[in-house]
Structure formats: C-alpha cells, structure tokens
Amino acid sequence: MQENLKSSKKMKVFPKGQVIIPVELRRKYNINIGDRIEFITFQDGILLKPSRQKTKHQSLTDELFGMLHRYAKNKKFPGKDKVNEATESGFAEGWKE
C-alpha cells in the first residue's frame, strides 16, 4: 500500500467517527455530498475510495434532511408531505417573504 502513496494528509477524527475529506481531494476524485465511500482494509491501514455503485434516487427532502437538522432543535420533523407541500408552495409564490 505504501509504494503507491504520492502524498498524505492528516485529518482529525470527530466523536462520531467522522473525518473531513479535504476539498482538493473531493474535487480531484469527484466526491459529492451524499456519495458513498468504499472502505478497503489492509493489514497496515485503510484505503478510502469513492464508490461508483449507483445509488437509488433520493427525493430532495431526503437529501436535505441531514443538512437542516440544526434549525429544527426540539421540534418534531414535519414529514415528507409537509416539506414537499411547503417547497411546492414556495416555488409557486416565488419565495416571496
């Protein structure tokens, strides 16, 4: 594994086991939000590789759910029907306040 190593980056592991992939590597390997990453284990380490396996299409609500959680603290999630209704209404009204 080491013989193919051209450069390395050191990143912090966060409490939930999350690691930030540097933006230059995400761009280089075309890794986008929601993409799947393959973990390939070796005796001396782990290789992270973008998975090219097709994933089923998610609704916009599913894609946005994780990104909006901080705005909904202590509030019950409204569900897909309510979110879709609000989104359609916003598009129809031109998102006017």
Phi and psi in degrees as a GROMACS rama.xvg file:
@    title "Ramachandran Plot"
@    xaxis  label "Phi"
@    yaxis  label "Psi"
@TYPE xy
-64.9226  -30.0552  GLN-2
-66.0468  -22.4596  GLU-3
-92.5943  -1.72461  ASN-4
-75.9836  116.82  LEU-5
-97.3148  -34.6845  LYS-6
-153.653  166.022  SER-7
-139.169  156.078  SER-8
-129.12  144.99  LYS-9
-112.745  125.206  LYS-10
-129.791  154.511  MET-11
-81.1635  144.521  LYS-12
-95.9768  126.531  VAL-13
-88.5925  168.497  PHE-14
-51.9515  -34.0563  PRO-15
-91.1315  13.863  LYS-16
82.9984  11.795  GLY-17
-82.2846  144.653  GLN-18
-131.157  136.86  VAL-19
-81.7516  129.463  ILE-20
-90.9904  120.287  ILE-21
-54.3745  144.374  PRO-22
-57.1568  -38.0548  VAL-23
-64.9247  -32.6527  GLU-24
-75.9703  -37.2334  LEU-25
-62.2514  -41.0552  ARG-26
-67.3207  -46.7147  ARG-27
-59.2397  -41.1952  LYS-28
-103.259  12.7329  TYR-29
53.5119  51.94  ASN-30
-100.385  121.89  ILE-31
-119.57  166.328  ASN-32
-55.0549  131.632  ILE-33
89.1985  -10.8347  GLY-34
-66.5677  155.283  ASP-35
-95.1341  143.35  ARG-36
-116.13  134.525  ILE-37
-92.8009  134.577  GLU-38
-105.738  115.826  PHE-39
-111.363  120.855  ILE-40
-96.0393  143.05  THR-41
-128.184  168.109  PHE-42
-62.3332  -34.5773  GLN-43
-104.243  8.05322  ASP-44
166.23  -167.146  GLY-45
-126.409  137.122  ILE-46
-106.307  125.542  LEU-47
-99.4557  127.905  LEU-48
-137.414  134.186  LYS-49
-60.2179  132.642  PRO-50
-85.2026  128.122  SER-51
-93.7413  7.80451  ARG-52
-69.7743  133.081  GLN-53
-67.3122  135.626  LYS-54
-107.4  153.353  THR-55
-66.707  148.828  LYS-56
-64.469  131.272  HIS-57
-102.465  151.921  GLN-58
-72.2325  161.329  SER-59
-57.8708  -37.8163  LEU-60
-59.4503  -45.5322  THR-61
-63.2474  -40.1021  ASP-62
-67.5319  -36.9222  GLU-63
-85.3504  -17.0251  LEU-64
-50.6424  -51.369  PHE-65
-68.3787  -31.7353  GLY-66
-74.4318  -21.8992  MET-67
-101.714  3.39948  LEU-68
-60.7304  -32.8742  HIS-69
-69.2698  -19.7305  ARG-70
-84.7795  -9.89486  TYR-71
-114.42  23.6581  ALA-72
-57.2606  135.4  LYS-73
61.4829  19.1615  ASN-74
-121.622  145.078  LYS-75
-75.7127  135.775  LYS-76
-63.7592  129.905  PHE-77
-69.5292  -16.3335  PRO-78
92.7605  160.579  GLY-79
-61.4945  -41.7665  LYS-80
-59.7475  -46.6905  ASP-81
-66.6537  -40.9738  LYS-82
-65.9207  -45.16  VAL-83
-61.9229  -40.8833  ASN-84
-62.0379  -45.3337  GLU-85
-64.8717  -40.108  ALA-86
-64.1917  -47.5416  THR-87
-60.8265  -41.7139  GLU-88
-62.2594  -42.3578  SER-89
-62.4495  -42.0728  GLY-90
-65.9076  -41.2222  PHE-91
-63.7963  -37.237  ALA-92
-88.5245  -4.4454  GLU-93
74.4833  19.8962  GLY-94
58.4235  37.2405  TRP-95
-77.7087  146.527  LYS-96
